[in-house]
Amino acid sequence: MFKTPEQFAAANKATVDSLLSLANTALASAERIAALNLNTARSLMEDSVSGAKALMGAKDVQEAMSIQASLAQPNVEKAVAYSRSVYEISAQTQEELSKMVEAQFGDFQKTVAGLLDQAAKSAPAGSDVAVAAVKSAIAAANSAFDNMNKAAKQVAEIAEANVAAATNATVKAVGATAAASKKK
């Protein structure tokens, strides 16, 4: 497959570089999630303390109920924002990984095409049909890969739209409930 040790070394270096890129992408994503979790935990603790202080300062049950209702809306909005952030980090990571896989697949396709051309040149007479069949199979695999990528991107776009619609509906519903309980 490799004609010289330099080709073998270059292929190994490319593989290691690809794996390193994948690892760095995964670690960067994990770092972003960890930072989000720490910031969310800090904010949640601060909000809990201020909410508890506000409830302790209530003069009667009616005021306590009003305070509690006013705390619900921001908490739901923060939960929705947290979920949206996790989704965005995950989507960005998936997109980066997909680009890397596509690039690797493209390089693999070029390598296979080159090897097939070399094999065709040194193949015995009459093997044109076999080479054409292999080329046809490779073309079909490439087409299937492209179709799969297009379908995956469409699914991701639909999922993103659904997440956005669900989060907006949740925020509106909680807002309406909080507004209704304030009127009582």
N, C-alpha and C positions, 0 to 999 in steps of 0.2 A: 504494500500500500504506500509506504514512504520510500522514496528512492535514496534519501541521504539521512544521516543522523540529525542534520540541522532541521530537516522537515519534521522529523519525529519530535525534536525538542521544541520547535515552534508550535506544533499541535498541542503538546503538553502544556506549554506556557499559556496558550489561548484558553485551554480548559481550566487551568488554575485561575486565570484572570476572570473568567466567566463565573466560576464558583465564588470567588472573592466579591464580585459585584453583587451576586445574589445575596450573599451573607451580609454585606454592608447595607443593602436595601432592607432586608429583614430586620437588622439591628436598628437602623434609623427609624423604622416604623415602630418597633418595640419601645424605643426611647421616646418617641412622640406620644405613644399611648401612656407610658409611665408618667410623663410630665403632665398630661391631661388628667390622669387619675389623681396625682398629688394635688394639683391645683383645684380640682373638683372637691376633693376631701377637705382641703383647707377652707374653701368657700362654704361648704356644707356645715362645717363646724362653726364658723363665724356666724352664719345665718341662724343656726340652731341656738346659739348663745343669745343673739340679739332677739330672736323670737321668744325665747324663754323669759328674758328680761321684760319684754313688752307684755307678755301674758301675766307675769307676776305683778305688773303695775296696773292691771285692770281693776277698776273699782267695783264692777258687778259682772254678772254672768253675761249680760247682753254685750258689754264691751269686750269681754274675753272671746265671745263667739265672733264678733266683728273683727277682732285682731286675727283670730285663727283663720277666718275666711280670707282676709287680706294677705295672709302668708301663703296660701295655697297657690295662687296664680304665679308668683315669681318662682316657686319651687318647681312647678310643672314646666315653666319656660326654661329653667335651668336644666331639668332632666332632658327635655327635648333638645336643647343646645348641646348637651353632653352626647346624646345619641347621635346627633347630626355630625358632631366632630369625630366620633369613633367611625362612623360610616365614611366620612370624607377621607380619613387617614387610611382606612382599609381600601377604599376605591383607588386612591392615589398609588398605594403600594401595589395593588393588583395590576394597575395600568403600567407601572414601571416594570414589574415582573413579566407582563405580557410582551412589552417591547423587547426585553432581553431575550425571551424565548423566540420571538419572531426573528430577531437578528441571528440567533444561533441556528434556527431552522433554515434561514437564508444561506448562511455559511455552509451548512450541511448539504443543502441542495447543490450549491456550486461544487463542492467537493465530490459529491456523487456523480454529477454531470461530467466533471473532469475525468474521474476514474472510468466512467462508462465510455467516454470518448477514447481514452487510452486502450481500454479493453477491445473496443470495436476495431481499432487500428491493428491490433495484434491478433485478432480473432481469425480463425480459419475461414476460407471462402464459404459462402452459403449461410453464414451465421447472421446475416442481416436481419432476418425475420426475428430471431431471438433478441437481438439488440433493440429492434423497433418495439418489440413487446415490452421489454424492460423500460424503455423510454416512455411508452404509453402508460405503464403502471405508475411510473414516477410522476408523470403529468397529472394522472388521476388523483394520486395522493396529495400533490400540491393543490389541486383544485379543492379537494375535500378540506384541507387545512385552511385555505382561504375562506371557504364557506363557513367553517366552524368558527373562525375568528369573527366574521361578520355577524353571525348569529349571537355569539357571546357579547359583542359590543351592543347589539340591539337589546339583549336581555338586561345588560347593565344600565342602559339608558332608561328602560321601562322601570326597572327597580328604583332608580334614582328619582324618577318622577313620582312613583308611588310613595316612597319614603317622604318626599317633600309634601305631598298632598296629605298624608296621614299625620305628619307633625303639625301642619297648619290647622287641620281639623281638630286635633287634640287641644292645641293652644286656644282656639276659638271656643271650643266646648267648655273648657275650664274657665275661661274668661266670662262666658255667659253664666255659668253656675255661680261664680264668685260675685258677679254683678247682681244676680238674682238674690243671693243670700244677704247682700248688703242692704237691699231694699226692704227686707223683712225686718 
